[in-house]
Every structure is written in structure tokens, then in C-alpha cells.
Amino acid sequence: AGAAVRQGAAGAGYSDQPVFTDRDGFYHFESCEPGKTQVAVQADGFALQAVDCYLDDRPVVRDFMLQPAKPLKGRVTDPAGNPLAGVTVAAVCWRDRDHAVNFLVKTDSQGRFQWRSAPPEPVWFDFLTRGVTLRDVPLQPSDREQTVILKPALKIAGKVTDAGTGRP
């Protein structure tokens, strides 16, 4: 009961608002568009799952048997190994689908984060903090903590002048 279920068309992200399973584990979507779609289920402590299905003029039933998840544990540091607190960690791609999962946290005071419901396959993450963004970092659940190093933002500077007068 209470698992979040999302539905999304092929090549797009999932619906912003999930439906939640009732006390007996049932869910349903209404007013779905015909064509290829995917249904994904997330529940705390269980591995994320998704199935593809094709919608036509008949009802579709897709059942899920959730398996325990292996946590995905990480630590974000600067190049010197100092922990970075308050870094936004966002899952952005899974199974070649952008915005396929709902995971967004900030690192704790030791730069750590954990996802207790990660799928067994790699997920791509973005790491964002003031002035620094690291995009598309693949991570996978593991028994060990994975370290992500954020380097200072690169900068571009210069001066623009009029070729004829030399003035700005």
C-alpha cells in the first residue's frame, strides 16, 4: 500500500503526479493516451520497477512484484576530499528515459546521500550547488559508498572592443 505509480509515453518522462496504490496494492490510471507507454513503481525500500505496454482499445493490466532494493550510497566532496553539504542530487535518466525516476535530495553535513529504493541498473545523476554543476554521472547500487568529486566551475572572461577605435 502507498507505492507511487507513474505512467509515461514512450520517449517522454513520466506523469508529474503519481497515483498511489490502495491498501490492497491496486492502482489505476484513467484517460490514458493510446500507443506505447511505460508504467513505473517506486516504494521505499524496494527496487524501482518499470514495464512497457501498448494501449489500444482494450484495458491493460500490469502487475508488479516488488523486490528489496540495494541502497545507492554516495558522498560528494571537493577535489581535496572535503565533504560538500547541501549539494542537490537529482536522478535524471534511467533506462534511456529522461526524468524516469523521482529522486531529489540534498547531501548532509558530511556530503553523504542515500537512495533506499534505487533500481538495480545504473541511473544518471546531476549534482548542483552554487556555481558548480556536474551532469550525467552514472551510479549504481553497491555495497560500498561511491564518491563524486565536484570541481570548481570553469570560467571564461575577456574584453570586447571596437576593431576600428579600440574602445569597448
KOLMARSE-514758 format. One record per residue: x, y, z of N, C-alpha, C, O in turn; chain; residue in one letter. Coordinates in steps of 0.1 Angstrom, whole numbers, always signed. Example, Ala and Ser with C-alpha at 12.3 -4.5 7.8 and 13.67 -1.06 7.14 Angstrom:
<atoms>
n_px/n_py/n_pz/ca_px/ca_py/ca_pz/c_px/c_py/c_pz/o_px/o_py/o_pz/chaine/residu
+132/-57/+78/+123/-45/+78/+132/-33/+78/+142/-33/+85/A/A
+128/-22/+71/+137/-11/+71/+129/+0/+79/+134/+11/+80/A/S
</atoms>
This chain:
<atoms>
n_px/n_py/n_pz/ca_px/ca_py/ca_pz/c_px/c_py/c_pz/o_px/o_py/o_pz/chaine/residu
+8/-12/+0/+0/+0/+0/+9/+12/+0/+19/+13/+7/A/A
+4/+23/-7/+12/+35/-8/+23/+36/-17/+30/+46/-17/A/G
+25/+27/-26/+36/+28/-36/+32/+38/-46/+20/+39/-50/A/A
+41/+46/-51/+39/+56/-62/+40/+49/-75/+50/+43/-78/A/A
+30/+51/-83/+29/+45/-97/+28/+57/-107/+19/+65/-106/A/V
+37/+57/-117/+37/+67/-127/+36/+61/-141/+40/+49/-143/A/R
+30/+68/-150/+28/+63/-164/+33/+74/-173/+31/+86/-171/A/Q
+40/+70/-184/+45/+79/-193/+46/+74/-207/+49/+62/-209/A/G
+44/+82/-217/+45/+78/-231/+60/+75/-235/+69/+81/-229/A/A
+61/+67/-245/+75/+64/-250/+82/+76/-254/+76/+85/-261/A/A
+95/+77/-250/+103/+89/-254/+101/+101/-246/+106/+112/-249/A/G
+93/+100/-235/+90/+112/-227/+92/+108/-212/+93/+96/-209/A/A
+91/+117/-203/+92/+114/-189/+78/+109/-184/+69/+108/-192/A/G
+78/+106/-171/+66/+101/-165/+57/+113/-161/+61/+124/-161/A/Y
+44/+109/-158/+35/+119/-153/+40/+125/-140/+47/+119/-132/A/S
+38/+138/-139/+43/+145/-127/+36/+141/-114/+43/+139/-104/A/D
+24/+138/-115/+16/+133/-103/+14/+118/-104/+7/+113/-112/A/Q
+20/+111/-94/+18/+97/-94/+4/+93/-88/-2/+102/-82/A/P
-1/+81/-91/-12/+76/-83/-6/+67/-73/+5/+62/-75/A/V
-13/+65/-62/-7/+56/-51/-16/+44/-50/-28/+44/-51/A/F
-9/+33/-47/-17/+20/-45/-25/+21/-33/-21/+27/-23/A/T
-37/+14/-33/-46/+14/-22/-41/+4/-12/-30/-2/-13/A/D
-48/+1/-1/-44/-8/+9/-42/-22/+5/-35/-30/+11/A/R
-49/-26/-7/-47/-39/-12/-37/-39/-24/-35/-50/-30/A/D
-30/-28/-26/-20/-28/-36/-24/-25/-50/-17/-25/-60/A/G
-37/-21/-52/-42/-18/-65/-40/-4/-69/-40/+5/-61/A/F
-38/-1/-82/-37/+12/-88/-45/+13/-101/-48/+2/-107/A/Y
-48/+24/-106/-53/+26/-119/-51/+40/-124/-51/+50/-117/A/H
-50/+41/-137/-49/+54/-144/-61/+55/-153/-66/+45/-159/A/F
-66/+67/-154/-78/+70/-163/-73/+79/-174/-64/+87/-172/A/E
-81/+79/-185/-78/+89/-196/-64/+88/-202/-58/+98/-205/A/S
-59/+76/-204/-46/+73/-210/-47/+75/-225/-57/+72/-231/A/C
-36/+80/-230/-35/+81/-245/-31/+68/-251/-24/+60/-245/A/E
-36/+65/-263/-33/+52/-270/-18/+52/-274/-12/+63/-277/A/P
-12/+40/-276/+1/+39/-280/+10/+33/-270/+6/+28/-260/A/G
+23/+33/-273/+33/+27/-264/+35/+36/-252/+36/+48/-253/A/K
+35/+30/-240/+37/+37/-228/+45/+28/-218/+48/+17/-221/A/T
+49/+34/-207/+56/+27/-196/+49/+30/-183/+45/+41/-181/A/Q
+49/+20/-174/+44/+22/-161/+55/+18/-151/+62/+8/-153/A/V
+58/+27/-142/+69/+25/-132/+63/+26/-118/+54/+34/-115/A/A
+69/+18/-109/+65/+18/-95/+77/+21/-86/+88/+15/-88/A/V
+75/+30/-76/+85/+33/-66/+79/+31/-52/+68/+37/-50/A/Q
+86/+24/-43/+81/+23/-29/+94/+22/-21/+104/+15/-24/A/A
+94/+29/-10/+105/+30/-1/+110/+16/+3/+103/+7/+8/A/D
+123/+14/+1/+129/+1/+4/+129/-10/-6/+134/-21/-4/A/G
+122/-7/-17/+120/-17/-28/+126/-11/-41/+126/+1/-43/A/F
+132/-20/-49/+138/-16/-62/+128/-10/-71/+117/-16/-73/A/A
+131/+1/-77/+122/+7/-87/+120/-3/-99/+130/-10/-103/A/L
+108/-4/-104/+105/-13/-115/+97/-5/-125/+89/+4/-122/A/Q
+98/-10/-138/+90/-4/-149/+88/-15/-159/+96/-24/-161/A/A
+76/-13/-166/+73/-22/-177/+67/-14/-188/+61/-4/-187/A/V
+70/-19/-200/+65/-13/-213/+51/-19/-216/+50/-31/-213/A/D
+42/-12/-221/+29/-18/-226/+24/-9/-237/+28/+2/-239/A/C
+15/-15/-245/+9/-8/-256/-6/-7/-253/-13/-17/-250/A/Y
-11/+6/-254/-25/+8/-251/-33/+9/-264/-29/+17/-273/A/L
-43/+2/-265/-52/+3/-277/-67/+4/-271/-68/+12/-261/A/D
-76/-2/-277/-90/+0/-272/-94/-10/-261/-106/-10/-257/A/D
-85/-18/-256/-88/-27/-245/-80/-23/-233/-70/-17/-233/A/R
-86/-26/-221/-79/-23/-208/-66/-31/-207/-65/-42/-212/A/P
-56/-25/-201/-44/-32/-198/-42/-34/-183/-44/-25/-175/A/V
-37/-46/-180/-34/-49/-166/-19/-52/-165/-15/-61/-172/A/V
-12/-45/-156/+2/-48/-154/+4/-49/-139/+2/-39/-131/A/R
+8/-61/-134/+10/-63/-120/+25/-62/-117/+33/-65/-126/A/D
+29/-59/-105/+43/-58/-101/+45/-66/-89/+36/-66/-80/A/F
+56/-73/-88/+61/-79/-75/+74/-72/-71/+84/-75/-77/A/M
+73/-64/-62/+85/-56/-58/+95/-64/-51/+92/-72/-42/A/L
+108/-62/-54/+119/-68/-48/+126/-59/-39/+126/-47/-41/A/Q
+132/-64/-28/+140/-55/-19/+151/-48/-27/+157/-54/-36/A/P
+154/-35/-24/+164/-27/-31/+177/-28/-24/+178/-30/-11/A/A
+188/-27/-31/+201/-25/-25/+203/-10/-25/+202/-3/-36/A/K
+207/-4/-14/+208/+11/-14/+219/+16/-23/+230/+9/-25/A/P
+217/+28/-28/+228/+35/-35/+233/+46/-26/+225/+55/-22/A/L
+245/+45/-22/+251/+54/-12/+262/+62/-19/+270/+57/-26/A/K
+262/+75/-16/+273/+83/-22/+277/+94/-13/+271/+97/-3/A/G
+289/+100/-16/+294/+111/-9/+300/+121/-19/+307/+117/-28/A/R
+297/+134/-17/+301/+144/-26/+312/+152/-19/+310/+157/-8/A/V
+324/+154/-26/+335/+161/-20/+340/+171/-30/+337/+171/-42/A/T
+349/+180/-25/+357/+188/-34/+369/+181/-38/+371/+170/-33/A/D
+378/+186/-46/+390/+179/-51/+399/+175/-40/+407/+165/-41/A/P
+399/+182/-28/+408/+179/-17/+402/+168/-8/+408/+164/+2/A/A
+390/+163/-11/+383/+153/-3/+375/+159/+8/+370/+151/+17/A/G
+373/+172/+9/+364/+178/+19/+349/+175/+15/+346/+177/+4/A/N
+341/+171/+25/+327/+169/+22/+320/+182/+18/+323/+193/+23/A/P
+310/+181/+9/+302/+192/+4/+288/+190/+9/+281/+182/+4/A/L
+283/+198/+19/+270/+197/+24/+260/+206/+15/+264/+216/+9/A/A
+248/+201/+14/+238/+209/+7/+238/+208/-8/+231/+216/-14/A/G
+245/+199/-13/+245/+197/-28/+233/+190/-32/+229/+180/-26/A/V
+226/+195/-42/+214/+189/-47/+218/+177/-56/+226/+178/-65/A/T
+212/+165/-53/+215/+153/-60/+201/+149/-67/+191/+147/-60/A/V
+201/+149/-80/+189/+146/-88/+191/+135/-98/+200/+135/-106/A/A
+182/+124/-97/+182/+114/-107/+176/+120/-120/+165/+125/-119/A/A
+183/+118/-131/+178/+125/-143/+176/+115/-155/+168/+118/-164/A/V
+181/+103/-154/+179/+93/-165/+180/+79/-160/+190/+76/-153/A/C
+171/+71/-165/+172/+56/-162/+166/+49/-174/+156/+53/-179/A/W
+173/+38/-178/+169/+31/-190/+166/+40/-202/+156/+38/-209/A/R
+175/+49/-204/+175/+58/-215/+162/+67/-215/+158/+72/-226/A/D
+156/+69/-204/+144/+78/-203/+148/+89/-193/+151/+87/-182/A/R
+147/+101/-199/+149/+113/-190/+137/+114/-181/+126/+111/-184/A/D
+140/+119/-168/+130/+121/-158/+122/+109/-155/+110/+110/-153/A/H
+128/+97/-156/+121/+85/-154/+119/+81/-139/+110/+73/-136/A/A
+126/+87/-131/+125/+84/-116/+124/+97/-108/+127/+108/-113/A/V
+118/+95/-96/+116/+106/-88/+126/+105/-76/+122/+99/-66/A/N
+138/+111/-77/+147/+111/-66/+154/+124/-66/+161/+128/-76/A/F
+153/+132/-56/+159/+145/-54/+162/+147/-39/+152/+148/-31/A/L
+174/+149/-36/+178/+151/-22/+190/+161/-21/+195/+165/-32/A/V
+193/+165/-9/+205/+173/-7/+214/+165/+2/+210/+157/+10/A/K
+227/+167/+0/+237/+160/+8/+237/+165/+22/+233/+177/+25/A/T
+240/+156/+32/+240/+160/+46/+253/+167/+49/+261/+171/+40/A/D
+256/+170/+62/+268/+178/+66/+281/+171/+63/+291/+177/+62/A/S
+280/+158/+61/+292/+150/+57/+293/+148/+42/+301/+140/+37/A/Q
+284/+154/+34/+284/+153/+20/+277/+140/+15/+279/+136/+3/A/G
+271/+133/+24/+265/+120/+20/+250/+121/+16/+243/+130/+20/A/R
+247/+111/+8/+233/+109/+4/+231/+94/+2/+240/+87/+0/A/F
+218/+90/+3/+214/+76/+1/+201/+75/-5/+192/+83/-2/A/Q
+199/+65/-14/+187/+62/-21/+183/+48/-17/+190/+38/-22/A/W
+173/+46/-9/+169/+32/-5/+160/+25/-14/+157/+13/-12/A/R
+156/+31/-25/+147/+24/-35/+153/+25/-49/+145/+25/-59/A/S
+166/+24/-50/+172/+25/-64/+169/+12/-72/+168/+1/-66/A/A
+169/+14/-85/+168/+2/-93/+181/-5/-94/+191/+1/-91/A/P
+182/-18/-98/+195/-24/-99/+204/-19/-110/+216/-22/-110/A/P
+198/-13/-120/+206/-8/-132/+212/+6/-129/+207/+13/-119/A/E
+221/+10/-137/+227/+24/-135/+216/+35/-137/+207/+33/-145/A/P
+218/+45/-129/+209/+57/-130/+219/+69/-132/+229/+69/-126/A/V
+215/+79/-141/+224/+90/-143/+219/+102/-134/+207/+104/-133/A/W
+228/+109/-127/+225/+119/-118/+231/+132/-122/+242/+133/-129/A/F
+225/+143/-117/+231/+157/-118/+234/+161/-103/+226/+157/-94/A/D
+245/+168/-101/+249/+173/-88/+250/+188/-90/+258/+193/-98/A/F
+243/+195/-82/+242/+210/-83/+245/+217/-70/+239/+213/-60/A/L
+253/+227/-70/+255/+236/-59/+259/+250/-64/+260/+251/-76/A/T
+260/+260/-56/+263/+273/-60/+275/+273/-70/+286/+270/-66/A/R
+272/+277/-82/+283/+279/-92/+289/+266/-98/+298/+267/-106/A/G
+285/+255/-94/+290/+242/-98/+279/+232/-102/+270/+230/-94/A/V
+280/+227/-114/+271/+216/-118/+279/+205/-125/+287/+207/-133/A/T
+276/+193/-120/+282/+181/-126/+270/+173/-132/+262/+169/-124/A/L
+270/+170/-145/+258/+164/-151/+261/+150/-156/+273/+147/-159/A/R
+251/+142/-156/+251/+129/-162/+262/+120/-156/+270/+114/-164/A/D
+262/+118/-143/+271/+109/-136/+264/+96/-134/+254/+96/-127/A/V
+269/+85/-140/+262/+72/-138/+266/+66/-124/+278/+65/-121/A/P
+256/+62/-117/+259/+55/-104/+249/+43/-103/+239/+43/-109/A/L
+254/+32/-96/+246/+20/-95/+247/+16/-80/+257/+18/-74/A/Q
+236/+9/-75/+236/+4/-61/+248/-5/-59/+252/-12/-68/A/P
+254/-3/-47/+266/-11/-44/+267/-12/-29/+261/-5/-21/A/S
+275/-22/-25/+278/-23/-10/+287/-12/-5/+288/-10/+7/A/D
+294/-5/-14/+303/+5/-10/+298/+19/-13/+290/+21/-23/A/R
+302/+28/-6/+299/+42/-8/+307/+47/-20/+319/+45/-21/A/E
+300/+54/-29/+306/+60/-41/+309/+75/-39/+301/+82/-34/A/Q
+321/+79/-43/+325/+93/-42/+323/+101/-55/+328/+96/-65/A/T
+317/+112/-54/+316/+121/-65/+323/+134/-62/+321/+140/-52/A/V
+333/+138/-71/+341/+149/-68/+336/+161/-77/+336/+160/-89/A/I
+332/+172/-70/+328/+184/-77/+340/+194/-78/+346/+198/-67/A/L
+344/+197/-90/+355/+206/-92/+349/+220/-93/+338/+222/-97/A/K
+357/+231/-90/+353/+244/-92/+348/+247/-106/+354/+241/-115/A/P
+338/+256/-107/+333/+259/-121/+344/+266/-129/+352/+273/-124/A/A
+344/+262/-142/+353/+269/-151/+348/+282/-155/+336/+284/-155/A/L
+357/+291/-158/+352/+305/-161/+358/+309/-175/+369/+305/-179/A/K
+351/+318/-181/+355/+324/-193/+354/+339/-191/+344/+344/-186/A/I
+365/+347/-195/+365/+361/-193/+372/+367/-205/+380/+360/-211/A/A
+370/+380/-207/+377/+386/-218/+373/+401/-219/+366/+406/-211/A/G
+377/+407/-230/+373/+421/-233/+369/+422/-247/+375/+415/-256/A/K
+358/+429/-250/+353/+431/-263/+355/+446/-267/+351/+455/-259/A/V
+361/+448/-278/+364/+462/-283/+360/+464/-297/+359/+454/-305/A/T
+358/+476/-301/+356/+480/-315/+369/+479/-322/+379/+485/-318/A/D
+369/+471/-333/+382/+469/-341/+387/+482/-347/+399/+484/-348/A/A
+378/+492/-350/+383/+504/-356/+388/+514/-346/+398/+521/-348/A/G
+382/+515/-334/+385/+525/-324/+393/+520/-313/+400/+527/-306/A/T
+392/+507/-310/+398/+501/-299/+391/+503/-286/+395/+499/-275/A/G
+380/+510/-287/+371/+512/-275/+362/+501/-272/+358/+493/-281/A/R
+358/+500/-259/+348/+489/-256/+334/+492/-262/+325/+484/-260/A/P
</atoms>
